[in-house]
């Protein structure tokens, strides 16, 4: 199976190439950014492209989307340290077949790629769903981020403090958070709030 690896860290590319070749793959090319990856895919026509997410010039998600626009039919595997659900959903929307952490062992990565190749329609790409917030829940979240109490939020929104607490309880549930700080951290990770 012919692969192309795109990552802006040369040492990581070298190590991954050696590990995958040991597992029986043929690495036909390496790219240091997304633009170069798209160009090399057109030249070498690999069956699998492994893309890092954060790269200069064009990131992995943009490169994936560009490859799909150009009609690339092979497998696109995102290999990254970023695990946020919002980023995973962007990768899926761009056309990625799989999304794996860089902490996966080369042998396990090889097995996953082989499984994907055997069943390309049965993608293992299963990003966690991003919860949806109602407009009112988003308002409560925005006020929560400003450090307001339930009573202060209620005064601004025209709600009773108990009603605000009900909204907070629902928010915590949707964000899988146990308290205010966890809720705000998760909301930022998911893109519901701007980073501090």
WOHU-V998678 format. One record per residue. RES is the residue in one small letter. PSI is psi in radians with two decimals (999 if undefined). D_CENTER is the distance of its C-alpha to the mean C-alpha in whole Angstrom. Layout:
res=[RES | RES]
psi=[PSI | PSI]
d_center=[D_CENTER | D_CENTER]
//
This chain:
res=[x | x | x | x | x | x | x | x | x | x | x | x | x | x | x | x | x | x | x | x | x | x | x | x | x | x | x | x | x | x | x | x | x | x | x | x | x | x | x | x | x | x | x | x | x | x | x | x | x | x | x | x | x | x | x | x | x | x | x | x | x | x | x | x | x | x | x | x | x | x | x | x | x | x | x | x | x | x | x | x | x | x | x | x | x | x | x | x | x | x | x | x | x | x | x | x | x | x | x | x | x | x | x | x | x | x | x | x | x | x | x | x | x | x | x | x | x | x | x | x | x | x | x | x | x | x | x | x | x | x | x | x | x | x | x | x | x | x | x | x | x | x | x | x | x | x | x | x | x | x | x | x | x | x | x | x | x | x | x | x | x | x | x | x | x | x | x | x | x | x | x | x | x | x | x | x | x | x | x | x | x | x | x | x | x | x | x | x | x | x | x | x | x | x | x | x]
psi=[2.35 | 2.23 | 2.71 | 2.35 | 2.28 | 2.03 | 2.48 | 0.03 | 1.85 | -0.72 | -0.65 | -0.76 | -0.78 | -0.81 | -0.76 | -0.71 | -0.87 | -0.75 | -0.75 | -0.61 | -0.59 | -0.50 | 0.03 | 0.03 | 2.76 | 2.03 | 1.96 | -0.24 | 2.81 | 2.49 | 2.58 | -0.10 | 3.01 | -0.66 | -0.82 | -0.64 | -0.82 | -0.75 | -0.76 | -0.54 | -0.69 | -0.58 | -0.88 | -0.29 | 1.01 | 2.76 | -0.41 | 2.37 | 2.20 | 2.08 | 2.33 | 2.72 | -0.89 | 1.87 | 2.72 | 2.90 | -0.98 | 2.15 | 3.06 | -0.64 | -0.76 | -0.70 | -0.73 | -0.84 | -0.70 | -0.73 | -0.76 | -0.67 | -0.62 | 0.02 | 0.25 | 2.21 | -0.09 | -3.07 | 2.41 | 2.08 | 2.17 | 2.21 | 1.97 | 2.93 | -0.18 | 2.17 | 0.15 | 2.41 | -0.68 | -0.69 | -0.71 | -0.71 | -0.65 | -0.72 | -0.75 | -0.76 | -0.54 | -0.24 | 0.23 | 2.52 | -0.48 | 2.79 | 1.87 | 2.61 | 2.59 | -0.16 | -0.16 | 2.52 | 2.66 | -0.69 | -0.73 | -0.69 | -0.77 | -0.78 | -0.75 | -0.71 | -0.72 | -0.71 | -0.73 | -0.70 | -0.67 | -0.60 | 1.27 | -0.45 | -0.31 | 1.15 | 2.45 | 0.09 | 1.83 | 1.32 | 2.49 | 2.41 | 2.50 | 2.19 | 2.71 | 2.45 | 2.46 | 2.81 | -0.69 | -0.72 | -0.65 | -0.69 | -0.78 | -0.73 | -0.76 | -0.71 | -0.60 | -0.71 | -0.40 | -0.03 | 0.30 | 2.66 | 2.95 | -0.67 | -0.78 | -0.69 | -0.75 | -0.70 | -0.72 | -0.72 | -0.13 | 0.61 | 2.74 | 2.60 | -0.65 | -0.63 | -0.73 | -0.73 | -0.62 | -0.75 | -0.73 | -0.71 | -0.75 | -0.73 | -0.83 | -0.69 | -0.82 | -0.60 | 0.04 | 0.87 | 2.58 | -0.25 | 3.13 | -0.81 | -0.80 | -0.71 | -0.76 | -0.69 | -0.80 | -0.70 | -0.67 | -0.74 | -0.67 | -0.08 | 0.19 | -0.32 | 2.62 | 2.60 | 2.57 | 999]
d_center=[25 | 24 | 21 | 20 | 18 | 16 | 15 | 17 | 19 | 22 | 23 | 19 | 20 | 23 | 23 | 20 | 23 | 25 | 24 | 23 | 26 | 28 | 26 | 27 | 25 | 26 | 24 | 25 | 24 | 22 | 20 | 19 | 17 | 16 | 19 | 21 | 19 | 19 | 23 | 23 | 22 | 25 | 27 | 26 | 25 | 23 | 22 | 18 | 16 | 14 | 12 | 10 | 8 | 11 | 14 | 17 | 19 | 16 | 12 | 10 | 9 | 12 | 14 | 12 | 14 | 17 | 17 | 17 | 20 | 22 | 22 | 20 | 21 | 19 | 16 | 13 | 11 | 8 | 9 | 8 | 9 | 6 | 6 | 6 | 6 | 6 | 3 | 2 | 6 | 6 | 6 | 8 | 10 | 11 | 12 | 10 | 12 | 10 | 7 | 9 | 10 | 12 | 15 | 15 | 19 | 20 | 22 | 19 | 17 | 20 | 21 | 17 | 18 | 21 | 20 | 18 | 21 | 24 | 22 | 19 | 20 | 19 | 15 | 14 | 10 | 10 | 7 | 10 | 11 | 11 | 15 | 17 | 20 | 23 | 25 | 27 | 24 | 23 | 26 | 26 | 23 | 24 | 27 | 26 | 24 | 28 | 29 | 31 | 33 | 33 | 37 | 36 | 33 | 35 | 38 | 36 | 34 | 38 | 37 | 38 | 37 | 36 | 34 | 32 | 32 | 31 | 28 | 27 | 27 | 25 | 22 | 22 | 22 | 19 | 17 | 18 | 20 | 24 | 25 | 24 | 23 | 20 | 20 | 19 | 17 | 14 | 15 | 14 | 11 | 10 | 12 | 15 | 17 | 17 | 17 | 20]
//
